[in-house]
Amino acid sequence: MTSFEQAVAAIGEIKSQEELKTINRYLIERMRWLHRQAAVNYSVGDQVEFTNSRGNREQGQVTKVNAKTVVVKTLLSNWTVSAGMLYRVA
């Protein structure tokens, strides 16, 4: 059993709502940290690619890096994209 599977099994055994709320708060904070770390990997001028809300692939250039999102300028518009959804283009 992997450590992930062990963690899920342990959470499944918890009976207290307070303990589950504590775990939930920790998970939310961990997700926020991961999003911030993803944004750190990009700089203004980087060429990136992402899938837009319509399912189409977009390519563009990073124009601004925020704490959790990145602004990408494409041919037709600017997009604010979660850093975790971006891929570098060579």
C-alpha positions as CSV (number, residue, x, y, z in Angstrom):
1,M,0.0,0.0,0.0
2,T,1.4,3.4,-1.0
3,S,1.7,6.3,1.5
4,F,-1.1,8.0,-0.4
5,E,-3.4,5.0,0.0
6,Q,-2.4,4.8,3.7
7,A,-3.3,8.5,4.2
8,V,-6.7,8.0,2.5
9,A,-7.4,4.9,4.6
10,A,-6.5,6.8,7.8
11,I,-8.8,9.7,6.9
12,G,-11.6,7.1,6.3
13,E,-11.2,5.9,9.9
14,I,-11.7,9.4,11.4
15,K,-15.0,9.8,13.3
16,S,-14.7,13.4,14.6
17,Q,-15.9,16.3,12.5
18,E,-13.4,18.6,14.2
19,E,-10.5,16.4,13.1
20,L,-11.9,16.3,9.6
21,K,-12.2,20.1,9.6
22,T,-8.6,20.4,10.7
23,I,-7.4,18.1,7.9
24,N,-9.5,20.1,5.4
25,R,-7.9,23.3,6.5
26,Y,-4.5,21.8,6.1
27,L,-5.3,20.5,2.6
28,I,-6.6,23.9,1.5
29,E,-3.4,25.6,2.7
30,R,-1.3,22.9,1.0
31,M,-3.2,23.4,-2.3
32,R,-2.6,27.2,-2.0
33,W,1.1,26.7,-1.4
34,L,1.4,24.4,-4.5
35,H,-0.4,27.0,-6.7
36,R,2.0,29.7,-5.5
37,Q,5.0,27.4,-6.2
38,A,3.7,26.7,-9.7
39,A,3.6,30.5,-10.4
40,V,7.2,30.9,-9.3
41,N,8.3,28.8,-12.2
42,Y,7.2,31.4,-14.8
43,S,8.7,34.8,-15.7
44,V,7.6,37.6,-17.9
45,G,8.4,36.8,-21.5
46,D,8.1,33.0,-21.2
47,Q,6.3,31.3,-24.1
48,V,3.5,29.0,-22.7
49,E,0.6,27.0,-23.8
50,F,-2.7,26.1,-22.1
51,T,-6.2,24.8,-22.8
52,N,-8.8,27.5,-22.6
53,S,-12.4,27.2,-21.2
54,R,-13.7,26.1,-24.6
55,G,-11.2,23.2,-24.8
56,N,-9.0,24.9,-27.4
57,R,-5.2,25.1,-27.1
58,E,-3.8,28.6,-26.8
59,Q,-0.2,29.8,-27.0
60,G,1.1,33.1,-25.9
61,Q,3.6,35.0,-23.9
62,V,3.6,35.6,-20.1
63,T,3.1,39.3,-19.4
64,K,2.5,39.2,-15.6
65,V,3.0,36.7,-12.8
66,N,0.7,36.9,-9.8
67,A,0.8,34.8,-6.6
68,K,-1.3,32.0,-8.1
69,T,-2.1,33.1,-11.6
70,V,-0.3,34.1,-14.7
71,V,-1.4,36.6,-17.4
72,V,-0.8,35.3,-20.9
73,K,-1.1,37.5,-24.0
74,T,-2.3,35.5,-27.1
75,L,-2.9,36.7,-30.6
76,L,-6.5,37.8,-29.8
77,S,-6.6,38.5,-26.1
78,N,-5.1,38.3,-22.6
79,W,-5.9,35.4,-20.4
80,T,-5.5,35.0,-16.6
81,V,-4.6,31.4,-16.1
82,S,-3.9,29.3,-13.1
83,A,-0.1,28.6,-13.1
84,G,-0.8,24.8,-12.8
85,M,-2.5,24.8,-16.1
86,L,0.4,26.2,-18.1
87,Y,3.0,24.3,-20.1
88,R,6.2,25.8,-21.5
89,V,6.7,26.0,-25.2
90,A,10.2,25.4,-26.6
